[in-house]
Amino acid sequence: MPDSIEDVTEALKFGLKAGALRAKIEVAINATDLGFDLKTIVYLTELKEEYVKQIMECDDEDITRCVEKLKEEMGYK
């Protein structure tokens, strides 16, 4: 049980950020599959170029591992 309303607020903020990150990563994956270029994907997702590059370089079978690694690097693990 959370100790205070501040704890609940922080947990909700973190959850929203993590959900938004998941959505951005999904957009990057789909845009890569559709052949969008790096600059366009960075613009669409507002992710750092280095993260988009990692997504673009991932094989389809390794995408889950890549996404987990990215979330760790971004501090969402």
PDB file of N, CA, C and O in Angstrom:
ATOM      1  N   MET A   1       0.848  -1.181   0.000  1.00  0.00           N
ATOM      2  CA  MET A   1       0.000   0.000   0.000  1.00  0.00           C
ATOM      3  C   MET A   1       0.892   1.243   0.000  1.00  0.00           C
ATOM      4  O   MET A   1       1.836   1.325   0.786  1.00  0.00           O
ATOM      5  N   PRO A   2       0.602   2.211  -0.875  1.00  0.00           N
ATOM      6  CA  PRO A   2       1.405   3.437  -0.917  1.00  0.00           C
ATOM      7  C   PRO A   2       1.314   4.208   0.395  1.00  0.00           C
ATOM      8  O   PRO A   2       0.293   4.176   1.081  1.00  0.00           O
ATOM      9  N   ASP A   3       2.392   4.896   0.728  1.00  0.00           N
ATOM     10  CA  ASP A   3       2.436   5.664   1.969  1.00  0.00           C
ATOM     11  C   ASP A   3       1.671   6.976   1.882  1.00  0.00           C
ATOM     12  O   ASP A   3       1.138   7.457   2.882  1.00  0.00           O
ATOM     13  N   SER A   4       1.617   7.558   0.681  1.00  0.00           N
ATOM     14  CA  SER A   4       0.997   8.876   0.569  1.00  0.00           C
ATOM     15  C   SER A   4       0.437   9.093  -0.828  1.00  0.00           C
ATOM     16  O   SER A   4       0.672   8.304  -1.743  1.00  0.00           O
ATOM     17  N   ILE A   5      -0.302  10.171  -0.967  1.00  0.00           N
ATOM     18  CA  ILE A   5      -0.846  10.536  -2.270  1.00  0.00           C
ATOM     19  C   ILE A   5       0.284  10.853  -3.249  1.00  0.00           C
ATOM     20  O   ILE A   5       0.142  10.646  -4.454  1.00  0.00           O
ATOM     21  N   GLU A   6       1.406  11.355  -2.729  1.00  0.00           N
ATOM     22  CA  GLU A   6       2.559  11.650  -3.584  1.00  0.00           C
ATOM     23  C   GLU A   6       3.114  10.366  -4.197  1.00  0.00           C
ATOM     24  O   GLU A   6       3.507  10.346  -5.363  1.00  0.00           O
ATOM     25  N   ASP A   7       3.142   9.294  -3.400  1.00  0.00           N
ATOM     26  CA  ASP A   7       3.608   7.997  -3.910  1.00  0.00           C
ATOM     27  C   ASP A   7       2.702   7.494  -5.033  1.00  0.00           C
ATOM     28  O   ASP A   7       3.172   6.981  -6.048  1.00  0.00           O
ATOM     29  N   VAL A   8       1.403   7.652  -4.831  1.00  0.00           N
ATOM     30  CA  VAL A   8       0.438   7.225  -5.844  1.00  0.00           C
ATOM     31  C   VAL A   8       0.620   8.055  -7.110  1.00  0.00           C
ATOM     32  O   VAL A   8       0.623   7.518  -8.218  1.00  0.00           O
ATOM     33  N   THR A   9       0.771   9.360  -6.940  1.00  0.00           N
ATOM     34  CA  THR A   9       0.962  10.262  -8.081  1.00  0.00           C
ATOM     35  C   THR A   9       2.213   9.893  -8.856  1.00  0.00           C
ATOM     36  O   THR A   9       2.188   9.840 -10.086  1.00  0.00           O
ATOM     37  N   GLU A  10       3.301   9.639  -8.153  1.00  0.00           N
ATOM     38  CA  GLU A  10       4.554   9.259  -8.824  1.00  0.00           C
ATOM     39  C   GLU A  10       4.404   7.932  -9.563  1.00  0.00           C
ATOM     40  O   GLU A  10       4.908   7.781 -10.676  1.00  0.00           O
ATOM     41  N   ALA A  11       3.720   6.980  -8.954  1.00  0.00           N
ATOM     42  CA  ALA A  11       3.505   5.683  -9.603  1.00  0.00           C
ATOM     43  C   ALA A  11       2.668   5.850 -10.872  1.00  0.00           C
ATOM     44  O   ALA A  11       2.950   5.220 -11.891  1.00  0.00           O
ATOM     45  N   LEU A  12       1.649   6.692 -10.811  1.00  0.00           N
ATOM     46  CA  LEU A  12       0.815   6.943 -11.991  1.00  0.00           C
ATOM     47  C   LEU A  12       1.604   7.634 -13.092  1.00  0.00           C
ATOM     48  O   LEU A  12       1.478   7.282 -14.265  1.00  0.00           O
ATOM     49  N   LYS A  13       2.418   8.618 -12.719  1.00  0.00           N
ATOM     50  CA  LYS A  13       3.252   9.318 -13.708  1.00  0.00           C
ATOM     51  C   LYS A  13       4.196   8.337 -14.389  1.00  0.00           C
ATOM     52  O   LYS A  13       4.358   8.364 -15.608  1.00  0.00           O
ATOM     53  N   PHE A  14       4.815   7.474 -13.596  1.00  0.00           N
ATOM     54  CA  PHE A  14       5.740   6.481 -14.151  1.00  0.00           C
ATOM     55  C   PHE A  14       5.002   5.547 -15.101  1.00  0.00           C
ATOM     56  O   PHE A  14       5.499   5.234 -16.183  1.00  0.00           O
ATOM     57  N   GLY A  15       3.826   5.106 -14.699  1.00  0.00           N
ATOM     58  CA  GLY A  15       3.023   4.220 -15.542  1.00  0.00           C
ATOM     59  C   GLY A  15       2.644   4.876 -16.857  1.00  0.00           C
ATOM     60  O   GLY A  15       2.684   4.236 -17.907  1.00  0.00           O
ATOM     61  N   LEU A  16       2.278   6.138 -16.806  1.00  0.00           N
ATOM     62  CA  LEU A  16       1.930   6.863 -18.032  1.00  0.00           C
ATOM     63  C   LEU A  16       3.137   7.020 -18.940  1.00  0.00           C
ATOM     64  O   LEU A  16       3.035   6.847 -20.154  1.00  0.00           O
ATOM     65  N   LYS A  17       4.281   7.349 -18.350  1.00  0.00           N
ATOM     66  CA  LYS A  17       5.502   7.494 -19.155  1.00  0.00           C
ATOM     67  C   LYS A  17       5.892   6.163 -19.791  1.00  0.00           C
ATOM     68  O   LYS A  17       6.269   6.115 -20.962  1.00  0.00           O
ATOM     69  N   ALA A  18       5.801   5.093 -19.022  1.00  0.00           N
ATOM     70  CA  ALA A  18       6.157   3.771 -19.548  1.00  0.00           C
ATOM     71  C   ALA A  18       5.193   3.363 -20.665  1.00  0.00           C
ATOM     72  O   ALA A  18       5.616   2.788 -21.668  1.00  0.00           O
ATOM     73  N   GLY A  19       3.915   3.655 -20.499  1.00  0.00           N
ATOM     74  CA  GLY A  19       2.927   3.351 -21.536  1.00  0.00           C
ATOM     75  C   GLY A  19       3.178   4.159 -22.795  1.00  0.00           C
ATOM     76  O   GLY A  19       3.068   3.639 -23.906  1.00  0.00           O
ATOM     77  N   ALA A  20       3.515   5.429 -22.623  1.00  0.00           N
ATOM     78  CA  ALA A  20       3.821   6.286 -23.773  1.00  0.00           C
ATOM     79  C   ALA A  20       5.071   5.785 -24.481  1.00  0.00           C
ATOM     80  O   ALA A  20       5.146   5.801 -25.710  1.00  0.00           O
ATOM     81  N   LEU A  21       6.045   5.345 -23.707  1.00  0.00           N
ATOM     82  CA  LEU A  21       7.275   4.816 -24.296  1.00  0.00           C
ATOM     83  C   LEU A  21       6.968   3.570 -25.123  1.00  0.00           C
ATOM     84  O   LEU A  21       7.468   3.426 -26.238  1.00  0.00           O
ATOM     85  N   ARG A  22       6.151   2.673 -24.581  1.00  0.00           N
ATOM     86  CA  ARG A  22       5.771   1.471 -25.323  1.00  0.00           C
ATOM     87  C   ARG A  22       5.106   1.838 -26.646  1.00  0.00           C
ATOM     88  O   ARG A  22       5.384   1.227 -27.678  1.00  0.00           O
ATOM     89  N   ALA A  23       4.232   2.831 -26.611  1.00  0.00           N
ATOM     90  CA  ALA A  23       3.540   3.260 -27.831  1.00  0.00           C
ATOM     91  C   ALA A  23       4.529   3.840 -28.840  1.00  0.00           C
ATOM     92  O   ALA A  23       4.431   3.562 -30.036  1.00  0.00           O
ATOM     93  N   LYS A  24       5.477   4.640 -28.367  1.00  0.00           N
ATOM     94  CA  LYS A  24       6.480   5.225 -29.264  1.00  0.00           C
ATOM     95  C   LYS A  24       7.343   4.140 -29.903  1.00  0.00           C
ATOM     96  O   LYS A  24       7.671   4.211 -31.087  1.00  0.00           O
ATOM     97  N   ILE A  25       7.703   3.144 -29.109  1.00  0.00           N
ATOM     98  CA  ILE A  25       8.520   2.045 -29.635  1.00  0.00           C
ATOM     99  C   ILE A  25       7.727   1.270 -30.688  1.00  0.00           C
ATOM    100  O   ILE A  25       8.272   0.889 -31.724  1.00  0.00           O
ATOM    101  N   GLU A  26       6.440   1.037 -30.421  1.00  0.00           N
ATOM    102  CA  GLU A  26       5.589   0.344 -31.402  1.00  0.00           C
ATOM    103  C   GLU A  26       5.519   1.124 -32.709  1.00  0.00           C
ATOM    104  O   GLU A  26       5.608   0.542 -33.791  1.00  0.00           O
ATOM    105  N   VAL A  27       5.360   2.441 -32.608  1.00  0.00           N
ATOM    106  CA  VAL A  27       5.320   3.285 -33.808  1.00  0.00           C
ATOM    107  C   VAL A  27       6.642   3.165 -34.560  1.00  0.00           C
ATOM    108  O   VAL A  27       6.652   3.047 -35.785  1.00  0.00           O
ATOM    109  N   ALA A  28       7.756   3.193 -33.828  1.00  0.00           N
ATOM    110  CA  ALA A  28       9.076   3.083 -34.469  1.00  0.00           C
ATOM    111  C   ALA A  28       9.232   1.740 -35.175  1.00  0.00           C
ATOM    112  O   ALA A  28       9.762   1.680 -36.284  1.00  0.00           O
ATOM    113  N   ILE A  29       8.777   0.674 -34.544  1.00  0.00           N
ATOM    114  CA  ILE A  29       8.864  -0.663 -35.150  1.00  0.00           C
ATOM    115  C   ILE A  29       8.028  -0.712 -36.427  1.00  0.00           C
ATOM    116  O   ILE A  29       8.497  -1.171 -37.469  1.00  0.00           O
ATOM    117  N   ASN A  30       6.791  -0.237 -36.336  1.00  0.00           N
ATOM    118  CA  ASN A  30       5.900  -0.266 -37.502  1.00  0.00           C
ATOM    119  C   ASN A  30       6.409   0.633 -38.621  1.00  0.00           C
ATOM    120  O   ASN A  30       6.349   0.263 -39.793  1.00  0.00           O
ATOM    121  N   ALA A  31       6.907   1.809 -38.266  1.00  0.00           N
ATOM    122  CA  ALA A  31       7.428   2.728 -39.280  1.00  0.00           C
ATOM    123  C   ALA A  31       8.654   2.135 -39.966  1.00  0.00           C
ATOM    124  O   ALA A  31       8.844   2.314 -41.168  1.00  0.00           O
ATOM    125  N   THR A  32       9.483   1.430 -39.199  1.00  0.00           N
ATOM    126  CA  THR A  32      10.648   0.752 -39.779  1.00  0.00           C
ATOM    127  C   THR A  32      10.184  -0.306 -40.776  1.00  0.00           C
ATOM    128  O   THR A  32      10.708  -0.400 -41.886  1.00  0.00           O
ATOM    129  N   ASP A  33       9.194  -1.100 -40.366  1.00  0.00           N
ATOM    130  CA  ASP A  33       8.653  -2.138 -41.256  1.00  0.00           C
ATOM    131  C   ASP A  33       8.083  -1.543 -42.541  1.00  0.00           C
ATOM    132  O   ASP A  33       8.140  -2.168 -43.600  1.00  0.00           O
ATOM    133  N   LEU A  34       7.536  -0.336 -42.443  1.00  0.00           N
ATOM    134  CA  LEU A  34       6.944   0.321 -43.612  1.00  0.00           C
ATOM    135  C   LEU A  34       7.976   1.055 -44.470  1.00  0.00           C
ATOM    136  O   LEU A  34       7.650   1.580 -45.535  1.00  0.00           O
ATOM    137  N   GLY A  35       9.227   1.084 -43.992  1.00  0.00           N
ATOM    138  CA  GLY A  35      10.295   1.681 -44.788  1.00  0.00           C
ATOM    139  C   GLY A  35      10.537   3.164 -44.558  1.00  0.00           C
ATOM    140  O   GLY A  35      11.208   3.810 -45.364  1.00  0.00           O
ATOM    141  N   PHE A  36      10.004   3.714 -43.472  1.00  0.00           N
ATOM    142  CA  PHE A  36      10.268   5.115 -43.156  1.00  0.00           C
ATOM    143  C   PHE A  36      11.749   5.296 -42.851  1.00  0.00           C
ATOM    144  O   PHE A  36      12.400   4.370 -42.367  1.00  0.00           O
ATOM    145  N   ASP A  37      12.280   6.471 -43.126  1.00  0.00           N
ATOM    146  CA  ASP A  37      13.693   6.717 -42.847  1.00  0.00           C
ATOM    147  C   ASP A  37      13.896   7.163 -41.397  1.00  0.00           C
ATOM    148  O   ASP A  37      12.944   7.499 -40.692  1.00  0.00           O
ATOM    149  N   LEU A  38      15.157   7.154 -40.976  1.00  0.00           N
ATOM    150  CA  LEU A  38      15.529   7.459 -39.592  1.00  0.00           C
ATOM    151  C   LEU A  38      14.989   8.811 -39.134  1.00  0.00           C
ATOM    152  O   LEU A  38      14.371   8.902 -38.074  1.00  0.00           O
ATOM    153  N   LYS A  39      15.216   9.856 -39.919  1.00  0.00           N
ATOM    154  CA  LYS A  39      14.787  11.207 -39.535  1.00  0.00           C
ATOM    155  C   LYS A  39      13.278  11.280 -39.311  1.00  0.00           C
ATOM    156  O   LYS A  39      12.813  11.909 -38.360  1.00  0.00           O
ATOM    157  N   THR A  40      12.534  10.642 -40.179  1.00  0.00           N
ATOM    158  CA  THR A  40      11.075  10.663 -40.065  1.00  0.00           C
ATOM    159  C   THR A  40      10.623   9.939 -38.807  1.00  0.00           C
ATOM    160  O   THR A  40       9.732  10.413 -38.102  1.00  0.00           O
ATOM    161  N   ILE A  41      11.226   8.799 -38.522  1.00  0.00           N
ATOM    162  CA  ILE A  41      10.839   8.029 -37.331  1.00  0.00           C
ATOM    163  C   ILE A  41      11.194   8.799 -36.059  1.00  0.00           C
ATOM    164  O   ILE A  41      10.418   8.809 -35.104  1.00  0.00           O
ATOM    165  N   VAL A  42      12.349   9.436 -36.043  1.00  0.00           N
ATOM    166  CA  VAL A  42      12.735  10.254 -34.884  1.00  0.00           C
ATOM    167  C   VAL A  42      11.705  11.366 -34.692  1.00  0.00           C
ATOM    168  O   VAL A  42      11.278  11.634 -33.569  1.00  0.00           O
ATOM    169  N   TYR A  43      11.311  12.008 -35.780  1.00  0.00           N
ATOM    170  CA  TYR A  43      10.317  13.085 -35.718  1.00  0.00           C
ATOM    171  C   TYR A  43       8.973  12.561 -35.203  1.00  0.00           C
ATOM    172  O   TYR A  43       8.364  13.171 -34.324  1.00  0.00           O
ATOM    173  N   LEU A  44       8.516  11.444 -35.743  1.00  0.00           N
ATOM    174  CA  LEU A  44       7.212  10.891 -35.366  1.00  0.00           C
ATOM    175  C   LEU A  44       7.159  10.448 -33.911  1.00  0.00           C
ATOM    176  O   LEU A  44       6.155  10.660 -33.231  1.00  0.00           O
ATOM    177  N   THR A  45       8.228   9.837 -33.437  1.00  0.00           N
ATOM    178  CA  THR A  45       8.212   9.226 -32.104  1.00  0.00           C
ATOM    179  C   THR A  45       8.781  10.114 -31.008  1.00  0.00           C
ATOM    180  O   THR A  45       8.508   9.896 -29.827  1.00  0.00           O
ATOM    181  N   GLU A  46       9.569  11.111 -31.387  1.00  0.00           N
ATOM    182  CA  GLU A  46      10.283  11.962 -30.429  1.00  0.00           C
ATOM    183  C   GLU A  46      11.267  11.158 -29.568  1.00  0.00           C
ATOM    184  O   GLU A  46      11.646  11.586 -28.478  1.00  0.00           O
ATOM    185  N   LEU A  47      11.674   9.986 -30.074  1.00  0.00           N
ATOM    186  CA  LEU A  47      12.711   9.202 -29.402  1.00  0.00           C
ATOM    187  C   LEU A  47      14.071   9.710 -29.862  1.00  0.00           C
ATOM    188  O   LEU A  47      14.189  10.297 -30.938  1.00  0.00           O
ATOM    189  N   LYS A  48      15.089   9.484 -29.051  1.00  0.00           N
ATOM    190  CA  LYS A  48      16.443   9.857 -29.455  1.00  0.00           C
ATOM    191  C   LYS A  48      16.862   9.032 -30.665  1.00  0.00           C
ATOM    192  O   LYS A  48      16.481   7.871 -30.814  1.00  0.00           O
ATOM    193  N   GLU A  49      17.652   9.662 -31.518  1.00  0.00           N
ATOM    194  CA  GLU A  49      18.108   9.001 -32.743  1.00  0.00           C
ATOM    195  C   GLU A  49      18.803   7.675 -32.447  1.00  0.00           C
ATOM    196  O   GLU A  49      18.612   6.697 -33.169  1.00  0.00           O
ATOM    197  N   GLU A  50      19.612   7.640 -31.383  1.00  0.00           N
ATOM    198  CA  GLU A  50      20.345   6.409 -31.064  1.00  0.00           C
ATOM    199  C   GLU A  50      19.387   5.253 -30.755  1.00  0.00           C
ATOM    200  O   GLU A  50      19.671   4.108 -31.105  1.00  0.00           O
ATOM    201  N   TYR A  51      18.255   5.544 -30.101  1.00  0.00           N
ATOM    202  CA  TYR A  51      17.281   4.502 -29.786  1.00  0.00           C
ATOM    203  C   TYR A  51      16.565   4.024 -31.044  1.00  0.00           C
ATOM    204  O   TYR A  51      16.330   2.828 -31.215  1.00  0.00           O
ATOM    205  N   VAL A  52      16.219   4.961 -31.923  1.00  0.00           N
ATOM    206  CA  VAL A  52      15.548   4.591 -33.173  1.00  0.00           C
ATOM    207  C   VAL A  52      16.477   3.733 -34.024  1.00  0.00           C
ATOM    208  O   VAL A  52      16.038   2.766 -34.647  1.00  0.00           O
ATOM    209  N   LYS A  53      17.760   4.085 -34.051  1.00  0.00           N
ATOM    210  CA  LYS A  53      18.733   3.282 -34.809  1.00  0.00           C
ATOM    211  C   LYS A  53      18.753   1.849 -34.293  1.00  0.00           C
ATOM    212  O   LYS A  53      18.778   0.899 -35.076  1.00  0.00           O
ATOM    213  N   GLN A  54      18.742   1.699 -32.966  1.00  0.00           N
ATOM    214  CA  GLN A  54      18.752   0.353 -32.382  1.00  0.00           C
ATOM    215  C   GLN A  54      17.512  -0.430 -32.801  1.00  0.00           C
ATOM    216  O   GLN A  54      17.597  -1.619 -33.106  1.00  0.00           O
ATOM    217  N   ILE A  55      16.369   0.234 -32.815  1.00  0.00           N
ATOM    218  CA  ILE A  55      15.126  -0.428 -33.222  1.00  0.00           C
ATOM    219  C   ILE A  55      15.207  -0.832 -34.684  1.00  0.00           C
ATOM    220  O   ILE A  55      14.814  -1.939 -35.051  1.00  0.00           O
ATOM    221  N   MET A  56      15.717   0.066 -35.516  1.00  0.00           N
ATOM    222  CA  MET A  56      15.798  -0.198 -36.953  1.00  0.00           C
ATOM    223  C   MET A  56      16.752  -1.354 -37.265  1.00  0.00           C
ATOM    224  O   MET A  56      16.564  -2.069 -38.249  1.00  0.00           O
ATOM    225  N   GLU A  57      17.769  -1.533 -36.429  1.00  0.00           N
ATOM    226  CA  GLU A  57      18.764  -2.578 -36.667  1.00  0.00           C
ATOM    227  C   GLU A  57      18.347  -3.939 -36.113  1.00  0.00           C
ATOM    228  O   GLU A  57      19.011  -4.942 -36.374  1.00  0.00           O
ATOM    229  N   CYS A  58      17.262  -3.982 -35.358  1.00  0.00           N
ATOM    230  CA  CYS A  58      16.798  -5.224 -34.739  1.00  0.00           C
ATOM    231  C   CYS A  58      16.108  -6.133 -35.746  1.00  0.00           C
ATOM    232  O   CYS A  58      15.342  -5.667 -36.589  1.00  0.00           O
ATOM    233  N   ASP A  59      16.385  -7.454 -35.654  1.00  0.00           N
ATOM    234  CA  ASP A  59      15.649  -8.409 -36.493  1.00  0.00           C
ATOM    235  C   ASP A  59      14.267  -8.613 -35.882  1.00  0.00           C
ATOM    236  O   ASP A  59      14.046  -8.335 -34.704  1.00  0.00           O
ATOM    237  N   ASP A  60      13.352  -9.099 -36.697  1.00  0.00           N
ATOM    238  CA  ASP A  60      11.991  -9.350 -36.217  1.00  0.00           C
ATOM    239  C   ASP A  60      11.968 -10.316 -35.040  1.00  0.00           C
ATOM    240  O   ASP A  60      11.191 -10.131 -34.104  1.00  0.00           O
ATOM    241  N   GLU A  61      12.812 -11.345 -35.075  1.00  0.00           N
ATOM    242  CA  GLU A  61      12.779 -12.339 -34.000  1.00  0.00           C
ATOM    243  C   GLU A  61      13.393 -11.828 -32.703  1.00  0.00           C
ATOM    244  O   GLU A  61      13.092 -12.354 -31.631  1.00  0.00           O
ATOM    245  N   ASP A  62      14.248 -10.810 -32.782  1.00  0.00           N
ATOM    246  CA  ASP A  62      14.902 -10.273 -31.587  1.00  0.00           C
ATOM    247  C   ASP A  62      14.247  -9.002 -31.064  1.00  0.00           C
ATOM    248  O   ASP A  62      14.764  -8.391 -30.128  1.00  0.00           O
ATOM    249  N   ILE A  63      13.125  -8.589 -31.644  1.00  0.00           N
ATOM    250  CA  ILE A  63      12.551  -7.293 -31.304  1.00  0.00           C
ATOM    251  C   ILE A  63      12.173  -7.189 -29.827  1.00  0.00           C
ATOM    252  O   ILE A  63      12.355  -6.132 -29.223  1.00  0.00           O
ATOM    253  N   THR A  64      11.655  -8.258 -29.241  1.00  0.00           N
ATOM    254  CA  THR A  64      11.278  -8.214 -27.825  1.00  0.00           C
ATOM    255  C   THR A  64      12.502  -7.963 -26.959  1.00  0.00           C
ATOM    256  O   THR A  64      12.464  -7.143 -26.042  1.00  0.00           O
ATOM    257  N   ARG A  65      13.584  -8.667 -27.251  1.00  0.00           N
ATOM    258  CA  ARG A  65      14.824  -8.475 -26.498  1.00  0.00           C
ATOM    259  C   ARG A  65      15.334  -7.045 -26.671  1.00  0.00           C
ATOM    260  O   ARG A  65      15.772  -6.418 -25.706  1.00  0.00           O
ATOM    261  N   CYS A  66      15.277  -6.535 -27.888  1.00  0.00           N
ATOM    262  CA  CYS A  66      15.734  -5.169 -28.168  1.00  0.00           C
ATOM    263  C   CYS A  66      14.915  -4.136 -27.395  1.00  0.00           C
ATOM    264  O   CYS A  66      15.462  -3.191 -26.826  1.00  0.00           O
ATOM    265  N   VAL A  67      13.609  -4.329 -27.385  1.00  0.00           N
ATOM    266  CA  VAL A  67      12.729  -3.394 -26.687  1.00  0.00           C
ATOM    267  C   VAL A  67      13.015  -3.423 -25.189  1.00  0.00           C
ATOM    268  O   VAL A  67      13.070  -2.371 -24.553  1.00  0.00           O
ATOM    269  N   GLU A  68      13.196  -4.604 -24.622  1.00  0.00           N
ATOM    270  CA  GLU A  68      13.512  -4.708 -23.196  1.00  0.00           C
ATOM    271  C   GLU A  68      14.828  -3.999 -22.879  1.00  0.00           C
ATOM    272  O   GLU A  68      14.937  -3.305 -21.868  1.00  0.00           O
ATOM    273  N   LYS A  69      15.822  -4.176 -23.746  1.00  0.00           N
ATOM    274  CA  LYS A  69      17.117  -3.521 -23.561  1.00  0.00           C
ATOM    275  C   LYS A  69      16.959  -2.001 -23.626  1.00  0.00           C
ATOM    276  O   LYS A  69      17.546  -1.280 -22.820  1.00  0.00           O
ATOM    277  N   LEU A  70      16.176  -1.520 -24.575  1.00  0.00           N
ATOM    278  CA  LEU A  70      15.937  -0.083 -24.705  1.00  0.00           C
ATOM    279  C   LEU A  70      15.248   0.478 -23.468  1.00  0.00           C
ATOM    280  O   LEU A  70      15.635   1.530 -22.959  1.00  0.00           O
ATOM    281  N   LYS A  71      14.230  -0.224 -22.987  1.00  0.00           N
ATOM    282  CA  LYS A  71      13.517   0.246 -21.799  1.00  0.00           C
ATOM    283  C   LYS A  71      14.465   0.330 -20.609  1.00  0.00           C
ATOM    284  O   LYS A  71      14.379   1.261 -19.807  1.00  0.00           O
ATOM    285  N   GLU A  72      15.367  -0.638 -20.494  1.00  0.00           N
ATOM    286  CA  GLU A  72      16.367  -0.604 -19.425  1.00  0.00           C
ATOM    287  C   GLU A  72      17.258   0.621 -19.557  1.00  0.00           C
ATOM    288  O   GLU A  72      17.488   1.343 -18.587  1.00  0.00           O
ATOM    289  N   GLU A  73      17.762   0.852 -20.782  1.00  0.00           N
ATOM    290  CA  GLU A  73      18.638   1.996 -21.031  1.00  0.00           C
ATOM    291  C   GLU A  73      17.941   3.316 -20.723  1.00  0.00           C
ATOM    292  O   GLU A  73      18.576   4.273 -20.281  1.00  0.00           O
ATOM    293  N   MET A  74      16.635   3.362 -20.958  1.00  0.00           N
ATOM    294  CA  MET A  74      15.873   4.584 -20.737  1.00  0.00           C
ATOM    295  C   MET A  74      15.399   4.718 -19.290  1.00  0.00           C
ATOM    296  O   MET A  74      14.800   5.729 -18.922  1.00  0.00           O
ATOM    297  N   GLY A  75      15.667   3.703 -18.473  1.00  0.00           N
ATOM    298  CA  GLY A  75      15.307   3.768 -17.065  1.00  0.00           C
ATOM    299  C   GLY A  75      13.896   3.318 -16.739  1.00  0.00           C
ATOM    300  O   GLY A  75      13.337   3.739 -15.726  1.00  0.00           O
ATOM    301  N   TYR A  76      13.309   2.474 -17.569  1.00  0.00           N
ATOM    302  CA  TYR A  76      11.949   1.997 -17.335  1.00  0.00           C
ATOM    303  C   TYR A  76      11.914   0.528 -16.980  1.00  0.00           C
ATOM    304  O   TYR A  76      10.991  -0.177 -17.388  1.00  0.00           O
ATOM    305  N   LYS A  77      12.875   0.051 -16.243  1.00  0.00           N
ATOM    306  CA  LYS A  77      12.919  -1.364 -15.882  1.00  0.00           C
ATOM    307  C   LYS A  77      12.949  -1.483 -14.387  1.00  0.00           C
ATOM    308  O   LYS A  77      12.987  -2.594 -13.857  1.00  0.00           O
TER     309      LYS A  77
END
